[in-house]
Amino acid sequence: MFSCWLSRLYWALSKPTGRTKPLIWGSLSRSLVLSSQRRIPELSSFVARTNTCGELRSSHLGQEVTLCGWIQYRRQNIFLVLRDFNGLVQVVIPQDESAASVKKILCEAPVESVVQVSGIVISRPPGQENPKMPTGEIEIKVKTAKLLNSCKKLPFEIKDFLKKTEALRLQYRYLDLRSSQMQYNLRLRSQMVMKMREYLCNLHGFVDVETPTLFKRTPGGAKEFVIPSREPGKFYSLPQSPQQFKQLLMVGGLDRYFQVARCYRDEGSRPDRQPEFTQIDIEMSFVDQTGIQSLIEGLVQYSWPNDKDPVVVPFPSMTFAEALAGYGTDKPDTRFGMKIVDISDVFRNTEVRFLQDALSKPQGTVKAICIPEGAKYLKRKDIESIRKSAADRFKQEVLPVFLKASRNWNSPVGKLIMEEQGLQLIRLLEVQEEDVVLLTAGEREKACSLLGKLRLECADLLEAGGVVLRDPALFSFLWVVDFPLFLPKEENPKELESAHHPFTAPHPSDVHLLYTEPQKVRSQHYDLVLNGSEIGGGSIRIHDAELQRYILATILKEDVKLLSHLLQALDCGAPPHGGIALGLDRLMCLITGAPSIRDVIAFPKSFRGHDLMSNAPDSIPPEELKPYHIQVSWPTDPEAEKSSLNHPCHPES
């Protein structure tokens, strides 16, 4: 019910907001203390109602109230249920002749019409109370009613239990927003952002600064959206983050910057991404990695909903190398085990050919994971699917090994391994009778990456069989640190690119390697991971202009002219600084348990980047393109040409 979630929401985030002393330049260093007085929001101020539908209780008996809302449903023209953002309340439709006009309005108005009713709060007759409804002890005896807006037949009913396709929900987003779940998600998001702002600005002196949306192309990183200008051949770019601006703010002496920032990345069709997204963007001067991590731990703890288990700080930390070795990924889900184990030493003298071949090569290794009760919950087709997936996607062989050699679908090689190395495997992997061992061999990173993906696939299969591995009520935070500063480019492995972005500072212990073996340099980059999803990333920045110029020009081979403004700024007394950005959409998605980040965004794009409600992106007539000195170049591919002939801007349409 609506009022259930709203009451829970206000309770969950009802930490004191209080009042603060006015900040003046000379008092920035003082600690600001919030008062302990709780501020209760006034939900009916300034509007044409006295109360919200969901707030009425037995304590309101006898009061005359005016309510505004949508007709949820009507029963036998005797009762109707009125809904607003705060919940539901039952309204008694008057049956006497003197109130015929009121009855006509309330009985003839279609469901989802908007009405205003005034009446007296009364008790429901004995035996007719509804304990499932927070307002279930009372009802409204109507005196007057007004139809504010009639509703036509809708494409779907506004009921949470009705399943709608996502395409339909996005097409009629303004209707989907009426659902209690969307209301809860967006209001919780608003409340948490407010608590974050309070923590940063009021408690720790951060300055909320808005940075430009129209900027210029940035070397490296994700693809950016390009915006034409009226100057021939010149374009703006939408920033993928306020990275350069927040560093420049540190050069400008702002000391502590914060922004709820809109960011843009032209990443194409990504089910878990949005072309425009929101991040909590933070930068500080005179800070190290530990300081940033402590700030974020306090921020999360302060803004965390009270109806969730408390957040325990400090968060555990793991190096990039440890994450890859143990979980096969740089964003491990630590809610469950099934860690990757190196068993190379067990097979140094094996007769199994593919293991011999792997161990004879540089970086060759044998790795394994143990699936608890896998023999009980995984079917033969599941094992075969896992093996096929490994062969097709990773070009690697995966060998299932069962403790019981007698199991009829254990492979001959698996039986041989159990005969030769069974006791050592049982000891190293702590194998139980019904467990299954998945074993692979090859180059270390590839083997770990494969088993990391199979670990998650097997967790899905086990949970589908009823095993609880990943408790949805558990929030497992983790810092991942000591990332490599550079990675080989996919298209040309002999060249390097930034693993994070080109402004990330090298690890102090590895600076000397920049000039001899840059591929071995670790960075001062850190990621915050929650339940296997990256929800934040940041770094200590390069504040030395010469070092920044060397990395850009010599190692990354980037055009330093694109960043001349930043290099000049670093030469003007830039303080040491660092920061982080938290992905607000993904964080809210995990907290609410939503299946997609689109469920925590008011007006999201489809996974193809389209707005199904307004049909954006849309075409522009050629005459409107002329001031920008650009024209559309239509594809020459026959299929694409065929589909574009119907385009309204096509010269032949």
BELPE-V103865 format. One record per residue. OMEGA is omega in degrees with one decimal (none if undefined). Layout:
# BELPE-V103865
omega:OMEGA
omega:OMEGA
This chain:
# BELPE-V103865
omega:-173.9
omega:-173.0
omega:175.4
omega:-175.3
omega:-179.0
omega:176.9
omega:178.9
omega:-179.3
omega:-178.7
omega:177.6
omega:-176.0
omega:-174.3
omega:-173.5
omega:169.5
omega:-173.3
omega:172.5
omega:171.6
omega:179.0
omega:-179.8
omega:174.8
omega:178.7
omega:179.6
omega:171.2
omega:-172.5
omega:-175.6
omega:-175.0
omega:-178.1
omega:-176.7
omega:-178.2
omega:175.4
omega:178.2
omega:-177.2
omega:178.7
omega:177.0
omega:-177.8
omega:-177.7
omega:-179.9
omega:178.9
omega:179.4
omega:-176.7
omega:176.0
omega:-170.9
omega:-177.6
omega:177.1
omega:173.2
omega:-173.0
omega:-172.1
omega:175.1
omega:176.0
omega:-176.9
omega:170.2
omega:-176.8
omega:-172.4
omega:-174.3
omega:-172.3
omega:-179.4
omega:178.8
omega:179.0
omega:179.2
omega:-176.7
omega:178.1
omega:-179.5
omega:173.4
omega:-174.3
omega:171.5
omega:-176.9
omega:174.4
omega:178.9
omega:-178.6
omega:175.9
omega:-178.9
omega:172.4
omega:-175.4
omega:-178.6
omega:173.4
omega:-179.1
omega:177.9
omega:179.4
omega:164.1
omega:177.0
omega:-179.7
omega:-175.8
omega:165.8
omega:-175.9
omega:-173.6
omega:178.6
omega:-174.8
omega:173.1
omega:179.7
omega:-179.6
omega:178.5
omega:179.1
omega:-177.7
omega:-176.4
omega:-176.4
omega:-174.8
omega:-176.5
omega:-179.5
omega:-176.2
omega:-178.3
omega:177.6
omega:179.4
omega:-178.8
omega:179.9
omega:-173.3
omega:-179.7
omega:-176.4
omega:179.3
omega:178.8
omega:174.5
omega:-176.5
omega:169.8
omega:-178.9
omega:-178.1
omega:171.2
omega:179.0
omega:173.4
omega:-179.1
omega:-176.2
omega:174.6
omega:-179.8
omega:176.5
omega:172.3
omega:177.7
omega:179.5
omega:179.4
omega:-179.1
omega:176.5
omega:179.4
omega:-176.3
omega:179.4
omega:-176.7
omega:-179.4
omega:176.5
omega:-170.3
omega:178.7
omega:-174.4
omega:172.4
omega:-177.5
omega:173.8
omega:-169.0
omega:171.6
omega:-179.2
omega:178.5
omega:178.4
omega:175.1
omega:-178.3
omega:177.6
omega:178.9
omega:-177.1
omega:175.1
omega:178.8
omega:-175.2
omega:178.7
omega:174.1
omega:179.5
omega:180.0
omega:179.1
omega:-173.7
omega:-175.1
omega:178.2
omega:179.4
omega:176.2
omega:175.4
omega:-179.3
omega:179.3
omega:179.1
omega:178.6
omega:-179.1
omega:178.7
omega:179.8
omega:-173.6
omega:-179.3
omega:173.9
omega:179.8
omega:179.4
omega:179.0
omega:-178.5
omega:-178.0
omega:-178.6
omega:178.1
omega:176.5
omega:-179.9
omega:-176.5
omega:-176.1
omega:179.4
omega:176.0
omega:177.1
omega:179.7
omega:-178.6
omega:-178.6
omega:177.1
omega:178.7
omega:178.6
omega:176.9
omega:178.8
omega:179.4
omega:-179.0
omega:-175.6
omega:-172.9
omega:-174.2
omega:-176.2
omega:-172.9
omega:167.7
omega:176.1
omega:179.9
omega:179.3
omega:-176.3
omega:176.0
omega:-179.8
omega:-174.1
omega:173.9
omega:176.1
omega:-176.4
omega:179.5
omega:-178.2
omega:179.2
omega:178.6
omega:178.4
omega:176.8
omega:-177.1
omega:176.6
omega:-176.6
omega:173.1
omega:-177.5
omega:-178.4
omega:-179.7
omega:173.2
omega:-179.8
omega:175.1
omega:-175.5
omega:175.1
omega:-179.1
omega:-173.4
omega:166.6
omega:167.6
omega:172.9
omega:-174.1
omega:174.8
omega:170.2
omega:178.2
omega:-170.1
omega:-176.5
omega:-178.2
omega:-176.7
omega:173.5
omega:178.4
omega:175.7
omega:176.8
omega:175.9
omega:-180.0
omega:174.5
omega:178.7
omega:172.6
omega:-178.7
omega:-175.8
omega:177.3
omega:176.1
omega:166.0
omega:-164.0
omega:170.9
omega:-176.6
omega:-172.3
omega:175.4
omega:-179.7
omega:-173.3
omega:177.1
omega:-174.1
omega:177.3
omega:-175.6
omega:-175.7
omega:-177.7
omega:174.2
omega:178.3
omega:172.3
omega:-174.0
omega:-174.9
omega:174.9
omega:173.0
omega:-169.3
omega:-171.3
omega:173.8
omega:-179.2
omega:172.9
omega:175.1
omega:-175.9
omega:172.5
omega:-175.9
omega:-179.8
omega:179.5
omega:177.6
omega:-178.3
omega:178.6
omega:177.9
omega:-176.1
omega:177.0
omega:176.9
omega:179.5
omega:-179.9
omega:-178.8
omega:-177.4
omega:-174.6
omega:-173.9
omega:179.1
omega:-178.4
omega:178.7
omega:172.0
omega:175.4
omega:-177.1
omega:176.3
omega:-179.7
omega:178.3
omega:-1.8
omega:176.9
omega:175.4
omega:-177.4
omega:-178.1
omega:177.3
omega:176.4
omega:-179.3
omega:179.1
omega:179.8
omega:-179.3
omega:-178.5
omega:-174.9
omega:-173.8
omega:178.0
omega:-178.0
omega:176.7
omega:175.0
omega:-174.2
omega:171.5
omega:-174.7
omega:177.0
omega:-179.9
omega:-174.7
omega:-177.9
omega:-178.5
omega:178.1
omega:-179.2
omega:176.0
omega:-178.6
omega:-177.7
omega:-176.2
omega:-179.8
omega:-170.7
omega:179.8
omega:-177.7
omega:-176.8
omega:174.2
omega:179.4
omega:-167.8
omega:-173.8
omega:174.5
omega:175.8
omega:-177.7
omega:-178.0
omega:-176.1
omega:179.9
omega:-176.2
omega:174.7
omega:-178.4
omega:179.5
omega:-176.1
omega:172.8
omega:-177.4
omega:-179.2
omega:167.9
omega:178.5
omega:-179.4
omega:-176.9
omega:179.8
omega:179.9
omega:179.3
omega:-178.3
omega:-171.6
omega:-179.4
omega:177.9
omega:-180.0
omega:-179.7
omega:177.2
omega:179.3
omega:-179.9
omega:177.8
omega:178.0
omega:-179.5
omega:-179.8
omega:178.8
omega:179.5
omega:-178.9
omega:-175.7
omega:-172.8
omega:-173.8
omega:-178.9
omega:179.6
omega:179.0
omega:175.0
omega:-176.3
omega:173.6
omega:179.9
omega:-179.4
omega:178.6
omega:178.4
omega:-179.9
omega:-177.8
omega:-177.9
omega:-166.8
omega:178.6
omega:170.4
omega:-176.1
omega:175.9
omega:178.6
omega:177.9
omega:178.4
omega:179.3
omega:179.6
omega:-179.7
omega:178.7
omega:-175.7
omega:-170.3
omega:-174.3
omega:-176.2
omega:179.1
omega:177.3
omega:-179.6
omega:-178.7
omega:-176.3
omega:-174.9
omega:-178.5
omega:-175.1
omega:173.6
omega:-170.2
omega:-175.6
omega:-178.3
omega:173.6
omega:175.9
omega:172.5
omega:-172.0
omega:175.4
omega:-178.7
omega:179.6
omega:177.6
omega:-167.3
omega:-176.1
omega:-179.7
omega:180.0
omega:179.6
omega:179.9
omega:178.6
omega:-178.1
omega:176.1
omega:177.8
omega:178.4
omega:176.0
omega:-180.0
omega:177.9
omega:179.2
omega:176.1
omega:176.8
omega:-178.3
omega:179.0
omega:-179.7
omega:175.1
omega:177.5
omega:175.6
omega:178.4
omega:178.3
omega:178.9
omega:-175.5
omega:-178.8
omega:-178.6
omega:179.1
omega:-179.0
omega:178.7
omega:-173.3
omega:179.8
omega:-179.5
omega:169.6
omega:171.7
omega:-172.4
omega:177.0
omega:173.4
omega:170.0
omega:178.9
omega:-178.8
omega:174.2
omega:174.9
omega:176.5
omega:179.9
omega:-176.3
omega:178.5
omega:-174.2
omega:178.9
omega:177.4
omega:-177.1
omega:171.7
omega:-179.2
omega:176.0
omega:179.5
omega:169.2
omega:-170.6
omega:-178.4
omega:-178.3
omega:-178.1
omega:174.7
omega:175.1
omega:-176.8
omega:-178.1
omega:-173.3
omega:-174.7
omega:-177.8
omega:-178.8
omega:179.8
omega:-172.7
omega:-179.1
omega:-178.0
omega:-174.2
omega:-179.6
omega:-179.4
omega:-175.5
omega:171.8
omega:-178.4
omega:171.0
omega:178.5
omega:-179.4
omega:176.3
omega:171.8
omega:-176.2
omega:176.5
omega:176.9
omega:176.1
omega:176.7
omega:175.4
omega:-180.0
omega:178.9
omega:177.4
omega:179.4
omega:-178.7
omega:163.7
omega:-173.0
omega:171.1
omega:178.4
omega:177.5
omega:-173.9
omega:-177.8
omega:178.0
omega:179.0
omega:179.9
omega:-179.8
omega:-179.0
omega:-179.1
omega:-171.5
omega:-171.7
omega:-175.7
omega:-176.3
omega:179.1
omega:177.5
omega:177.2
omega:-175.6
omega:179.1
omega:179.5
omega:-176.7
omega:-177.6
omega:-180.0
omega:-179.8
omega:179.6
omega:176.8
omega:-179.6
omega:-179.9
omega:178.5
omega:-174.7
omega:176.7
omega:178.6
omega:178.0
omega:169.6
omega:-177.3
omega:178.8
omega:-178.2
omega:-176.5
omega:172.6
omega:175.8
omega:176.5
omega:-174.5
omega:-177.2
omega:-177.8
omega:177.4
omega:-179.7
omega:178.2
omega:-179.5
omega:-178.4
omega:-177.7
omega:-177.0
omega:-179.5
omega:-179.4
omega:-176.8
omega:176.3
omega:177.7
omega:-179.8
omega:176.9
omega:177.4
omega:-174.9
omega:-176.9
omega:-177.0
omega:171.1
omega:173.0
omega:-177.0
omega:173.4
omega:178.0
omega:-178.8
omega:169.8
omega:-174.9
omega:-179.4
omega:-176.2
omega:-177.5
omega:171.3
omega:1.0
omega:-175.3
omega:-179.3
omega:177.0
omega:179.1
omega:-178.4
omega:-178.3
omega:178.1
omega:178.0
omega:-174.3
omega:-179.4
omega:-178.7
omega:175.2
omega:176.5
omega:174.6
omega:-177.2
omega:173.9
omega:-173.9
omega:-176.4
omega:179.5
omega:176.1
omega:-175.1
omega:-178.5
omega:178.7
omega:178.7
omega:-179.4
omega:-177.8
omega:-177.0
omega:-178.9
omega:179.8
omega:-178.2
omega:-176.3
omega:-179.9
omega:-178.8
omega:-175.3
omega:-179.0
omega:-177.9
omega:none
